[in-house]
Amino acid sequence: MKTKLVSVLALSLSLGLAACAGQTPYQPRSSEGGYSEQQLESDRYRVTFAGNTSTPRDVVENYLLYRAAELTVDHGYDWFDMAGRNTRQSSQTVTFTDPPQGFYQPVTRYYGPGDYRTYLVWTPIFGTGGYDRQTYVRFTASGEIVLHRGQKPEGDSLAFDAHQVMANLGPTLKRPVGG
């Protein structure tokens, strides 16, 4: 029981700290979230951005697009095709209940003439029976991109001009403190 209480308190503390920390900044992947990529072919990458419980879905998706554009430009390409994109939502609900409280109370027991013993007995006083339920939601966006040089084809809704994406989304990025 004690171990369960300690783990619930540790979980609530870590989730609470994540919520207080603010949204995940645009940064390489860490325990708080961020972007990562994996090269699949010479011109194809899988890009991922994971947010914490304070990062809204649209921010996670914008950071994914920005990272795709940044990767495109860094490798000397002009535009990218979003070959596939997915945003996953994961949630965890934690219920906090009023813990039982109490005190030790002396109780004397008689066993016969002149034979008695005094014990300290735990007397529980239960909480109000109330509870607090918190649901923590995290979003992770991922996509496969194909890098291209030259002019982006007109009318292709899955094609993105990397320089325009960076120009439009760049001012909205929240960078890490000191980064």
C-alpha positions in Angstrom: 0.0 0.0 0.0 2.8 2.3 0.9 4.6 1.6 -2.4 1.5 2.3 -4.3 1.0 5.6 -2.6 4.6 6.6 -3.2 4.4 5.7 -6.9 1.1 7.7 -7.3 2.7 10.7 -5.6 5.8 10.4 -7.8 3.6 10.2 -10.9 1.5 13.1 -9.9 4.6 15.2 -9.1 6.2 14.5 -12.5 3.0 15.1 -14.4 2.4 18.3 -12.4 5.9 19.6 -13.0 5.5 18.9 -16.7 2.3 20.8 -16.8 3.9 23.7 -14.9 6.9 23.8 -17.2 4.9 25.2 -20.1 4.7 23.8 -23.6 7.5 21.9 -25.2 9.9 24.3 -26.9 11.2 23.7 -30.4 14.3 21.6 -29.5 15.9 18.2 -30.2 14.1 15.3 -28.5 14.6 15.1 -24.7 12.6 13.8 -21.8 10.3 16.8 -22.2 9.7 16.1 -25.9 10.9 17.7 -29.1 11.9 16.7 -32.6 13.7 13.8 -34.0 14.3 12.4 -37.5 15.5 9.2 -39.1 16.9 9.0 -42.6 15.1 6.3 -44.6 16.7 6.9 -48.0 19.1 9.5 -49.4 16.2 11.9 -49.9 13.5 10.5 -47.5 13.2 11.1 -43.8 10.8 10.2 -41.0 10.3 13.3 -38.8 8.6 13.3 -35.4 7.7 16.0 -32.9 6.4 15.0 -29.4 4.9 17.5 -27.1 4.3 17.5 -23.3 1.0 17.8 -21.6 1.0 21.6 -22.1 1.6 21.5 -25.8 -1.5 21.9 -28.0 -2.0 19.7 -31.0 -1.7 22.6 -33.5 1.7 23.6 -32.0 3.0 20.0 -32.3 1.9 19.8 -35.9 3.4 23.2 -36.8 6.7 22.1 -35.2 6.7 19.0 -37.2 6.3 21.0 -40.4 9.0 23.5 -39.4 11.4 20.6 -38.7 10.6 19.1 -42.1 11.3 22.4 -43.7 14.5 23.0 -41.7 15.8 19.5 -42.6 15.0 20.2 -46.3 17.0 23.4 -46.4 19.8 22.0 -44.3 20.4 19.3 -46.9 20.4 21.7 -49.8 16.8 21.0 -51.1 14.0 23.5 -51.8 10.7 21.8 -51.2 9.4 18.6 -49.6 6.5 16.2 -50.2 4.7 15.1 -47.1 4.4 11.4 -48.1 2.4 10.6 -44.9 1.5 12.3 -41.7 -0.1 11.2 -38.5 -0.9 12.8 -35.1 -1.3 10.5 -32.2 -3.0 11.5 -28.9 -2.2 9.7 -25.7 -3.9 10.4 -22.5 -3.6 9.3 -18.9 -6.1 9.8 -16.2 -4.9 10.0 -12.6 -7.4 10.0 -9.7 -6.3 11.5 -6.4 -8.4 10.6 -3.3 -8.4 12.0 0.2 -5.9 9.8 2.1 -7.0 8.3 5.4 -5.8 10.3 8.4 -5.7 9.4 12.0 -3.8 9.3 15.2 -2.5 6.8 17.8 -4.8 6.5 20.8 -3.9 4.7 24.0 -6.1 1.7 24.8 -5.9 -0.2 28.0 -6.9 -3.9 28.1 -7.5 -5.8 31.3 -6.6 -9.5 31.5 -7.5 -10.1 35.1 -6.7 -8.8 38.6 -3.6 -6.8 38.4 -2.9 -7.8 34.9 -3.5 -5.1 32.3 -1.6 -3.6 29.4 -1.8 -0.3 27.5 -1.4 -0.3 23.7 -1.3 2.5 21.2 -3.9 1.8 18.6 -4.1 3.5 15.2 -7.5 5.2 14.9 -8.2 6.1 11.3 -10.2 9.2 10.5 -11.1 9.0 6.9 -11.0 11.9 4.5 -14.1 13.5 3.1 -14.3 10.8 0.4 -13.7 13.4 -2.3 -11.4 12.9 -5.2 -9.7 14.9 -7.9 -9.4 13.4 -11.4 -6.9 14.8 -13.8 -6.5 13.8 -17.4 -3.1 14.5 -19.1 -3.1 14.6 -22.9 0.0 14.5 -25.1 0.3 14.8 -28.9 3.0 13.3 -31.1 3.0 14.2 -34.8 5.1 12.2 -37.3 5.4 12.2 -41.1 7.6 10.9 -43.9 9.0 13.5 -46.2 10.7 13.3 -49.6 13.1 16.1 -50.4 13.2 17.9 -53.8 15.2 20.6 -55.6 13.8 23.2 -57.9 10.3 24.7 -58.2 7.5 23.2 -56.1 4.7 21.8 -58.4 1.6 24.0 -58.3 -1.6 22.4 -57.1 0.0 19.6 -55.1 -1.5 19.9 -51.6 1.2 17.6 -50.1 4.1 19.7 -51.4 5.6 22.4 -49.2 8.1 25.2 -50.1 10.6 24.8 -47.3 11.6 28.5 -47.3 8.0 29.7 -47.1 7.2 27.2 -44.2 10.2 28.5 -42.3 9.4 32.1 -42.9 5.7 31.7 -41.9 6.2 29.4 -38.9 9.6 30.6 -37.6 8.2 33.6 -35.7 5.8 31.3 -33.8 8.4 29.0 -32.5 9.1 28.9 -28.8 12.8 28.2 -28.4 14.4 26.7 -25.2 15.5 29.2 -22.6 19.1 30.0 -23.2 18.9 28.3 -26.7 
